[in-house]
Amino acid sequence: MINSDGPGISLRLEAVTKIYSVSGEDLPALRGISLSIRGGESVAIVGSSGSGKSTLLHLMGLLDRPTSGELYFGDRRVDSLPPTERAVLRNRSIGFVFQNFQLIPRTSALENVEMPLLYRGMPARERQDRARELLASVGMGDREQHTSSQLSGGQQQRVAIARAMAGSPGLMLADEPTGNLDSRSAATILDLLLSLRDRFKTTLVLVTHDMEIAQHLSRTVRVRDGRLEGPP
């Protein structure tokens, strides 16, 4: 059995800003966002294109640093960690699912799911057994030797979800995970994400522009022009 490492990670953002400099001009993407997310909660972040929702998700995933403000996982401040510690924390605590799947080309589904465990130094046999169990759990047990070019979009996203769950992360971040899928595949992927969230007790934060998707999560946070709309 695959076991979760424990309850999902709680997040807290305090007055977070993000400013990009483009051709000498400062472009604010986030403007003082304060937000708390409970461990094990499922939260949809919604907003139009350019609202700052993906920037917010990237900061939560330690893929970028805020210009100012603070980010906490539980009681631990994580935005100011050095790069090596941030990389270790990402690998051990965070799973990512992206709109364009980001599978490694010409690499089998099994090898894609193994990759985070390889970076952890897990022995090959244990790594393969875990990857096979995860692929089976997302309905891809019979496709483990297929490469991404041999899979449909929905199947690729299933593999990407299995890879994201490989390390039993406390936090799952999904950036428009249904954006490249037809409505039927999108519904299946959403159901899968929510069922895995329940099974592994992980925290799920999902970015979407689709309110029909958002309504299936326990809470919706709206972002507009880099600010939260309504209560956090």
C-alpha positions in Angstrom: 0.0 0.0 0.0 1.0 3.6 -0.6 0.7 5.6 2.6 0.4 9.3 3.0 3.1 11.1 5.0 0.3 12.6 7.1 -2.2 15.4 7.0 -1.9 17.9 4.2 0.2 21.0 4.6 -1.4 24.2 5.8 -0.4 27.4 4.0 -0.3 31.0 5.1 0.6 34.0 2.9 1.1 37.4 4.6 1.0 40.6 2.4 2.6 38.8 -0.5 3.6 40.9 -3.5 5.3 40.0 -6.8 6.7 42.6 -9.2 8.3 41.7 -12.5 10.7 44.1 -14.2 10.2 44.2 -18.0 12.4 46.6 -20.1 13.0 48.7 -17.0 9.3 48.9 -16.1 7.9 47.4 -12.9 4.8 45.3 -13.6 3.0 44.2 -10.4 1.5 40.7 -10.6 0.4 40.3 -7.0 -0.5 43.2 -4.7 -0.4 42.4 -1.0 -2.2 39.0 -0.9 -2.9 37.5 2.5 -4.5 34.0 2.5 -4.7 31.0 4.7 -5.4 27.4 3.6 -6.0 24.6 6.1 -4.2 21.3 5.9 -6.3 18.8 3.8 -8.5 21.6 2.3 -9.4 21.7 -1.4 -9.2 25.3 -2.8 -9.9 26.7 -6.2 -8.2 29.9 -7.3 -10.2 31.5 -10.0 -9.6 34.6 -12.2 -9.3 35.7 -15.7 -6.1 35.5 -17.7 -3.5 37.8 -16.3 -5.2 38.1 -12.9 -2.2 36.7 -11.0 -3.6 33.3 -10.1 -0.8 31.3 -11.7 1.8 33.6 -10.2 0.2 32.9 -6.8 0.4 29.2 -7.4 4.0 29.3 -8.4 4.9 31.1 -5.2 3.0 28.5 -3.2 5.0 25.8 -5.0 8.4 27.5 -4.3 9.0 27.9 -8.0 9.5 31.6 -7.4 10.0 34.1 -4.6 7.7 36.9 -3.6 9.0 40.4 -4.0 7.8 41.1 -0.4 5.7 39.4 2.2 6.0 36.0 3.8 4.9 32.4 3.0 4.5 29.7 5.6 4.0 25.9 5.5 2.5 25.3 8.9 4.6 27.3 11.3 7.7 27.2 9.0 8.6 30.3 6.9 9.6 29.0 3.5 9.9 31.9 1.1 13.3 32.9 2.4 14.9 29.4 2.3 18.1 29.0 0.3 17.7 27.4 -3.2 18.9 24.0 -2.2 16.5 23.8 0.8 13.6 25.0 -1.4 14.4 22.3 -4.0 14.4 19.6 -1.3 11.1 20.8 0.1 9.5 20.8 -3.4 10.6 17.3 -4.0 9.5 15.9 -0.7 6.4 17.9 0.0 4.8 19.3 -3.2 3.2 17.6 -6.2 2.6 19.6 -9.4 0.1 19.1 -12.2 0.2 21.4 -15.2 -2.1 22.2 -18.1 0.4 20.9 -20.7 1.2 17.7 -18.7 5.0 18.3 -18.8 5.9 14.6 -19.3 9.4 13.8 -20.5 9.2 12.9 -24.2 10.3 9.5 -25.5 10.2 8.3 -21.9 7.7 5.7 -20.7 4.8 6.4 -18.3 6.5 4.3 -15.7 9.8 6.2 -16.0 8.0 9.5 -15.8 6.3 8.5 -12.5 9.6 7.1 -11.2 11.4 10.4 -11.7 10.7 12.2 -8.4 11.6 9.0 -6.5 14.8 8.7 -8.5 15.8 12.2 -7.2 15.1 11.0 -3.7 17.5 8.2 -4.1 14.9 5.4 -3.7 16.2 2.0 -4.8 15.1 0.9 -8.3 12.9 -2.0 -7.4 11.0 0.0 -4.7 10.7 2.9 -7.1 9.2 0.8 -9.9 6.8 -1.0 -7.6 5.5 2.4 -6.3 5.2 3.8 -9.8 3.3 0.8 -11.0 0.9 1.0 -8.0 0.3 4.7 -8.7 -0.3 4.1 -12.4 -2.8 1.4 -11.6 -4.6 3.8 -9.1 -5.2 6.3 -11.9 -6.3 3.6 -14.4 -3.0 3.5 -16.4 -1.6 0.2 -15.3 -1.9 -1.2 -18.8 -0.1 1.8 -20.3 3.1 1.9 -18.2 5.4 1.3 -21.2 3.7 3.9 -23.5 5.4 7.2 -24.2 3.5 10.5 -24.1 3.1 10.5 -27.9 1.2 7.2 -27.6 -1.3 8.6 -25.1 -4.3 10.8 -25.4 -4.4 14.1 -23.5 -6.5 12.6 -20.7 -4.2 9.7 -20.4 -1.1 12.0 -20.2 -2.8 14.0 -17.4 -3.4 10.7 -15.5 0.3 9.9 -15.8 1.1 13.4 -14.6 -1.1 13.1 -11.6 0.5 9.7 -10.7 3.9 11.4 -11.0 2.7 14.3 -8.7 1.5 11.8 -6.1 4.7 9.6 -6.2 6.2 11.1 -3.1 2.9 11.2 -1.1 3.1 15.1 -1.0 1.4 17.1 1.6 0.5 19.7 -1.0 -0.8 19.2 -4.5 -0.8 22.2 -6.9 -2.7 22.0 -10.1 -2.5 24.8 -12.7 -5.4 24.6 -15.1 -5.2 20.7 -15.1 -8.3 20.4 -17.3 -7.6 23.3 -19.7 -6.4 21.1 -22.6 -9.0 18.4 -22.2 -12.5 17.8 -23.6 -15.4 18.1 -21.1 -15.6 14.4 -20.5 -11.9 14.0 -19.8 -11.9 17.1 -17.7 -14.6 15.7 -15.4 -12.7 12.5 -15.1 -9.5 14.2 -14.2 -11.2 16.4 -11.6 -12.9 13.4 -10.0 -9.5 11.7 -9.9 -7.7 14.7 -8.2 -10.4 14.9 -5.6 -10.5 11.2 -4.9 -6.7 11.1 -4.5 -6.9 14.2 -2.2 -9.3 12.3 0.0 -7.3 9.1 -0.1 -3.9 10.7 0.7 -5.2 13.5 2.9 -3.2 16.0 0.9 -4.0 19.7 0.5 -5.2 20.5 -3.0 -4.9 24.0 -4.6 -6.3 24.2 -8.1 -6.1 27.2 -10.5 -8.9 27.5 -13.0 -10.8 30.0 -15.0 -13.8 27.7 -15.1 -16.4 28.2 -12.3 -18.0 24.8 -13.1 -14.6 23.2 -12.1 -14.2 25.4 -9.1 -17.6 24.6 -7.6 -16.5 21.0 -6.9 -13.8 22.2 -4.5 -14.5 23.1 -0.9 -13.6 26.8 -1.2 -13.1 29.3 -4.0 -10.7 32.2 -3.9 -11.1 34.9 -6.5 -8.1 36.9 -7.8 -8.5 40.1 -9.9 -5.6 42.4 -10.9 -3.3 40.8 -8.4 -5.6 41.2 -5.4 -8.1 38.9 -3.6 -11.8 39.6 -4.1 -13.9 39.0 -1.0 -12.8 37.3 2.2 -9.6 35.1 2.1 
